[in-house]
Amino acid sequence: MTETFEPVGEHDWRLAASATGLLAEFNAAGLLSAADVHVATRVAALGEEEDERVRLAVALAVRAVRRGSVGLDLAAVPAIAPELAWPEAEAWAAAVAASPLVAAGAVRWELGLLYLDRYHRLETQVHADLEARLAQAAPGIDEARLDAALARVRGGRFSPEQEAAVAAAVRRRTTILTGGPGTGKTTTVARLLALLADQATGSTQRREGRLSIALAAPTGKAATRLQEAVAAEVAEVGETWPEVAALVGRLQGQTLHRLLGWRPDNATRFRHDRGNRLKYDVVVVDESSMVELTMMGRLLEALRPESVLVLLGDPQQLTSVGAGAVLGDLVAGYDGRPDSPVAALTRNFRSTDDILALSVALRAGDADTVVEVLRTPSDEVSWVDTSEEAEVEAALRPDSLRAARAVWAAAVAEQPALAIEELDRYRLLCAHREGPYGVRRWNQRVERWLAEEVDVDVHGPSYVGRPLLVTSNDYALDVYNGETGVVVQQGDRRRAFVAGSGRLKEFAPGRLDAVETMHAMTIHKSQGSQVERVTVLLPEADSRLLTRELFYTAVTRAQQHVRVVGSEAAVRAAVATRALRATGLQQRLRETGSAP
Ligand SMILES: Nc1ncnc2c1ncn2[C@@H]1O[C@H](COP(=O)(O)OP(=O)(O)OP(=O)(O)O)[C@@H](O)[C@H]1O
C-alpha cells in the first residue's frame, strides 16, 4: 500500500522550499505535504523547539489528523515507510516528551500518542462527557408500567434480542445500539421511544409528562430514513396501542448540523453548546459510525446531562471522513465494563443469505471465505475477477446503462416519483473519485453509453434523466448532503426533484449548485443508504483507499444482489488492510473502567 507521493521535479507544489533537515527529507520522500511542514515549522518556531526530531513528529501529527487519526502513534509510524531514516525510537519519544512544545501545551504527549492540542481537548472532552453521563444515577423506572408497555409493543418487527436491548436502554441515559446492516437498529427506535414516552407520562420528573424527542443523523438521507422507520413502526405499534402515536408525537428527522444549530459564521461551532443546551429529553442519532470526533464533542457538550442519548450504528463500517473513529472506540473501549452502555443486535433481517455470508467473512477478515463466497455461483453475489480495462467496461456497461435508461425514461415521461424510485434499484460504487477506477470516469462513461442509446444530450448540468447527489447541506434550499434526485421534464421546462423526508422537493436545476452526477458514487458517500442491486468496482490492489471497512461498507449497501468487479489480488488486499486510526479514546475508556 503506498502512502507516499513521488515529487515531480524540484518545483513540485507538494515540496516546501524552506524545509531543512529531517523535514525536508521526509517531504522529499513524499510522506509529508508542504502544509504539514509549514504547520510544524510554525508551531516549533513559536514554542522555540530546535530539535528536528520533534519538528518531524509534529509534522507527522498534522499528517495523521489529515488522514483521520486523532493523534500520531509515534511507535507505529515508521512502519508506513520503513525505507526512510527514522529517528531512533526511544530517543525520539524522550525528545518529544521533553519538548518545550509539550510543556507549553501546544502539543500533548499521552498514551504513546502525540496530539495537536485541539484534538487532545476534543478527545478528553468526549471521554469526560461520556463518563459523566454514565456516572449519573439511573433514571427512576416504574417497572410495572414498563412490563405492561413491553407487552403492548410485542409482536410485529420486534425480536427477543431487540426487546432485551430496548428494555436495557429504558434504564439508562446513554445507549449505544450496534449491529451489522439489517439487524433492525433503526426499526427498534420507535418502540424504545414509546416506552420512554410512556414512562414519562407517569413521571413527575419531566415537564408536562410529554417527552421532547430529536431524531438526527450525520446526513440528510440517513435522517429521513430514521424518520420514516420510526413513523412506520409507530403506526404498527398503534394497532395494539392506539395512544402510542400521540405519546411519541410526529417526529422529523434532521441532520446533526441542524439539530445543533448550524451557524453561517463558524463551521465547527454551533448555536447549542454547554451554555445553551438542547432542550430535548431524548436524542437519537442514527449512522453514528459516520460521526467524527469534532461533531461528537459538540453533540455531547450540547446535551442536557439528564437527557437520554441513543447512538445507533455499525462499528465495522467506514469511519467518518473527519478525524476519529468514535463509534468503534466506544464499542471496544466499553467492552467488558460492567457499566457498558453498549447493546448489540446480531440477527440480520434484511440481507439474503449469500450477501450475509460475504459480509460475515469480511467482518472476520477471512479472505479465503470471502473469495469462496464470491466464486460460488449465486443469485445474490457475483464476481467479475478482472482489472483489465476492457473487461471492466464490458462488466459495468449492461447494468449501469439499464439503470440510467430506466431513470431517463421516467424523467422523460415526466414522472419524478418513478425516476427517484428507479435510482434506488441500482448503484455503481467506486472507491476512488479520480483515475481509472474513479467516479468521475465512470460517470462520463455511463453518460456516453446513455447518449449512444437514447436521444439525450448529456453535455451540460441539467439534462433530462441526470441522477443527482447533493454534496452539502443547504439550509436555505432545504436540501442536505447525501440526498438524491433527478432532473425531470415538466411540460416545456426541466425541474430537479430531490427526495426529502416523505416528499419530493422541486427546484429549477440551476439553483442546486452543490450536486454531482450519480451514475456512479463513491463508497464513502453511499454510507447509510440501501440499494437493491450494487456493483462494487475495486481499484488496483495497491490503492491506499482499499480497506476492509471500505469493501464491507460497499457490500452491505446491497439488498438483493452485489456484484464485485476487481482482481483477486484487490479482494485480498481489501480484506487484509484495516483502516486503522490512531486515537486514544478507546484506551481512556478502558482505563476509567478498570480504575479502582
Ligand atoms: N424483528 C424484526 N422482524 C422482522 N423484520 C425486521 C425486524 N427488525 C427489523 N426488521 C426489518 O429488517 C430490515 C432492516 O431493519 P433496519 O433498517 O432497522 O436495520 P438497521 O440495523 O438499522 O440497518 P442499517 O444499519 O443497514 O440501516 C427492515 O426492512 C426492517 O423492517
The ligand as an ORCA input file, in Angstrom:
! r2SCAN-3c Opt
* xyz 0 1
  N     -37.779     -8.085     14.410
  C     -37.884     -7.977     13.095
  N     -38.579     -8.885     12.390
  C     -38.692     -8.786     11.042
  N     -38.151     -7.803     10.302
  C     -37.437     -6.863     10.941
  C     -37.263     -6.884     12.366
  N     -36.495     -5.831     12.708
  C     -36.224     -5.180     11.576
  N     -36.786     -5.770     10.517
  C     -36.705     -5.368      9.101
  O     -35.349     -5.545      8.698
  C     -34.956     -4.519      7.817
  C     -33.741     -3.818      8.390
  O     -34.081     -3.110      9.557
  P     -33.377     -1.722      9.940
  O     -33.362     -0.818      8.762
  O     -33.994     -1.273     11.201
  O     -31.920     -2.252     10.228
  P     -30.630     -1.417     10.596
  O     -29.877     -2.253     11.567
  O     -30.994     -0.040     11.020
  O     -29.917     -1.440      9.218
  P     -28.806     -0.448      8.555
  O     -27.760     -0.207      9.584
  O     -28.336     -1.237      7.418
  O     -29.572      0.768      8.196
  C     -36.144     -3.594      7.675
  O     -36.809     -3.952      6.496
  C     -36.987     -3.907      8.882
  O     -38.360     -3.703      8.642
*
